[in-house]
Amino acid sequence: MTPLLDVRNLELGLRHGAHAHRILKGVSFQIMPGETYGLVGESGSGKSVTSLAIIGLLKKPLQILGGEIFFEGRNLLALPRREMRSLRGNRIAMVFQEPMSALNPLQTVGRQIAEMYVQHRGKSWAQAQKKAVEALASVRVPTPERRVHDYPHQMSGGLRQRVMIAMALACDPALLIADEPTTALDVTVQAEVLKLIRELCAARGTAVLFISHDLGVIATMCQRVGVMYAGCLVEENATRELFVDPRHEYTRGLLGALPKLGSRGLHGRQRLVDIDSFIADRSRLTDTRFIAPRGPVSGEAGS
Amino acid sequence: MNAPLLSIDDLHVRFPLSGSWFGRQRRMLHAVNGLSLDLAKGECLSIVGESGCGKSTTALSVMGLQEPTQGSILFRGKPFSGPQAPSRMERAMAAQMVFQDPYASLNPRQTVWQSLAQPLRLHNVTARSELSDRIETVMRSVGLTPEQAARYPHEFSGGQRQRIGIARALILQPEIVVLDEPVSALDVSIRAQIINLLLDLQEEFGLSYLMISHDLSVVEHMSDRVAVMFFGQIVETGPWSAIFSDPVHPYTRRLIATIPDPGAVLGLGREVAAEGPAQAPAGWSFADDGSSAPDVTQEPKPSELVEIAPGHFVRLSRS
């Protein structure tokens, strides 16, 4: 099976005069159609810039220095801007962390969703507005026919994130990039939004690139996980294997640093692992990488 | 058990919403409704709940930054709020606060040394040598070197800044430290270091923590007792083990069930105790099951905290 998204040796840097500072150092991973792939890492590890590079939204001092990103057989990095624009939102869509800053405060949410259909599906505004109501209903916004006329500030954080998801999934993209979509939300709302993303994407066969710093969220959502550290993908494995048997030193440290629910009841309070205490030299962390080979495609991951 | 260090009794905080200042019917937002809590010496009490449930307002009341509308807060049996409240100086010796975002809570134009020296000077520690001694000690105890005190906040990483925030809270040697989401802005690996530090300091200085958090796995790791808040009221409180292994109130159960925990999700650890519907003890019912947001401008329906096991209270109403 050919991967839907194939990131090969992606190198990304920050150019400042004659200096080039490398931010991503040869990141490679593949996402199969319908698969949910997680990128986990701490702030500054390069997970968000990876997603911006894929969707073609890198801003100035950041620059692609090398590598290829194949999506449905085409190299996104070599695509003319016009074609990239028609792809973006249509075949690849994105949900951002902070819906309040991602939505336009001066337009009703209905108009913003409708714009997707006008831009990419050639619908009239009247038709698109009707589709927007359906889209809101599909993300389980109560009374969607009233809510389409709301402005973003009239909605709660959870509802706004649902609007973002409705917008992203409006054109049935093949790939959804979700960059920390629930970090700003309360736990119970987070659980609802995660469930929504999981169910909608499974029903439509949308592949998801899920970015988060929260290992728990990654475990709930993803079939395969890549761990990023300092611009490198240091370990990649199927979710269960990664959590049960972390191979890379950094992954082990990360998992040990996490207070685990229920472990205090079983083993008493144990000191959390201080990552710096057992990794002697952080600069050597990126020397080793464990990329587990893909096993035979498991049932739900395949299409 | 000895008298509690801090005791909050029937705390109410209301904020005026709209309507005329002179009108008879001013709508009020009931942020905290009849909250009672005791904090013993050397224990860590966590208040958990979602945004808007009143947990930060409670913390601000303890710090004296929000005057209670009704109810009292006692510190060692003496009033800590209201007209007989101690002066700000005395209050500062008793309770200090560690904030969520250390960068926003440190003055960017002051070196760490200046930030740490200011409270001491205000409390009549003026001799240069004693200032230096105290600052050196506190810097070491939070895991920084005394030389780093000469730097400005922007020269530190997020974890180091939180250490400075803790150092500043400890410099006056308070008995109570209010931790308002102390680790939620930090990365996983840094978070573990700060949690370890907080636990070490608690043991070393016999500190009492009042921790505000929404991260239940951190709460389980750190707390001795837990209070779950829902819209201004405590719905369940008890020892950490009772709350996590035997949660009774539907809201507590829902909170625990929705934490994305790798062990629980992948079926590696023990089963989450919150499966299945909540059962109220015979003769009682849950006043509010936490499934929908109540009207915050109304006084909540009458209900009481019932002790179902030693120290384990659940909010119920008679059915």
Interface residues (C-beta under 8 A of the other chain):
Chain A: E42 S43 D186 V187 T188 V189 Q190 A191 L194 H213 D214 L215 G216 V217 I218 A219 T220 T239 R240 F243 V244 G253 L254 L255 G256 A257 L258 P259 K260 L261 G262 S263 R264 G265 L266 R269 R271 L272 V273 D274 I275 D276
Chain B: E50 S51 D187 V188 S189 I190 R191 A192 Q193 I195 N196 L199 H214 L216 S217 V218 E220 H221 W240 S241 F244 S245 R254 L255 I256 T258 I259 P260 D261 P262 G263 A264 V265 L266 L268 G269 R270 V272
